[in-house]
Amino acid sequence: RILAEIDQAIGEGPPGEPLVIVAHSLGGVICFDLLSYFRTDIDVDLFISVGSQVSHFEEMKRFKASNPAIPSPLQKLAPTPPNIKHWINVFDEVDIFSYACEKVFDRVVDFGYDTETYTIKAHGAYFEQDRFYSRLRARIDQLP
């Protein structure tokens, strides 16, 4: 179902339109697994994981593309799939379901965001706050 929506977005968009995927929570985990193994032919200009567990699943080696030999003395970080051009990972330290990714993956930019709420509410609070969108836009504008 997710791949059908991505394929539809690619097919309906104007030529040259960037493909941006925003995924929350386990949606980030699912999208990452799809892009890193099942559909490496999909070129993503920007992948945004929000309140997600992508790094946790990588540390447990639960992705199809996970390499059990990483980390190692020769390669400390897992590779971000080459079909993902840019990756912003948003996490809130109060959100018990969100994880930072920079210490697990290469080519990811962590964006610590304080929902200014409490543990039970934090996981769903990102998209309810106007300042989330303005701060995320500022991060996007800083990408090369």
Secondary structure as the mmCIF struct_conf table of DSSP 4:
data_model
#
loop_
_struct_conf.conf_type_id
_struct_conf.id
_struct_conf.beg_label_comp_id
_struct_conf.beg_label_asym_id
_struct_conf.beg_label_seq_id
_struct_conf.end_label_comp_id
_struct_conf.end_label_asym_id
_struct_conf.end_label_seq_id
HELX_RH_AL_P HELX_RH_AL_P1 ILE A 2 GLU A 12
BEND BEND1 GLY A 13 GLY A 13
HELX_LH_PP_P HELX_LH_PP_P1 PRO A 14 PRO A 14
TURN_TY1_P TURN_TY1_P1 PRO A 15 GLY A 16
HELX_LH_PP_P HELX_LH_PP_P2 GLU A 17 LEU A 19
STRN STRN1 VAL A 20 HIS A 24
TURN_TY1_P TURN_TY1_P2 SER A 25 SER A 25
HELX_RH_AL_P HELX_RH_AL_P2 LEU A 26 ASP A 33
HELX_RH_PI_P HELX_RH_PI_P1 LEU A 34 PHE A 38
TURN_TY1_P TURN_TY1_P3 THR A 40 ASP A 41
STRN STRN2 VAL A 44 VAL A 50
BEND BEND2 GLY A 51 GLY A 51
HELX_RH_AL_P HELX_RH_AL_P3 VAL A 54 GLU A 59
TURN_TY1_P TURN_TY1_P4 MET A 60 LYS A 61
BEND BEND3 PHE A 63 PHE A 63
TURN_TY1_P TURN_TY1_P5 LYS A 64 ALA A 65
TURN_TY1_P TURN_TY1_P6 PRO A 68 ALA A 69
BEND BEND4 PRO A 71 PRO A 71
BEND BEND5 PRO A 73 LEU A 74
BEND BEND6 LEU A 77 LEU A 77
STRN STRN3 ALA A 78 ALA A 78
HELX_LH_PP_P HELX_LH_PP_P3 PRO A 79 PRO A 81
TURN_TY1_P TURN_TY1_P7 PRO A 82 ASN A 83
STRN STRN4 ILE A 84 PHE A 91
TURN_TY1_P TURN_TY1_P8 GLU A 93 VAL A 94
TURN_TY1_P TURN_TY1_P9 ILE A 96 PHE A 97
TURN_TY1_P TURN_TY1_P10 GLU A 102 VAL A 104
STRN STRN5 PHE A 105 PHE A 105
BEND BEND7 ASP A 106 ARG A 107
STRN STRN6 VAL A 109 GLY A 112
BEND BEND8 THR A 117 THR A 117
HELX_RH_AL_P HELX_RH_AL_P4 THR A 119 ALA A 125
HELX_RH_3T_P HELX_RH_3T_P1 TYR A 126 GLU A 128
HELX_RH_AL_P HELX_RH_AL_P5 ASP A 130 ASP A 141
TURN_TY1_P TURN_TY1_P11 GLN A 142 GLN A 142
#
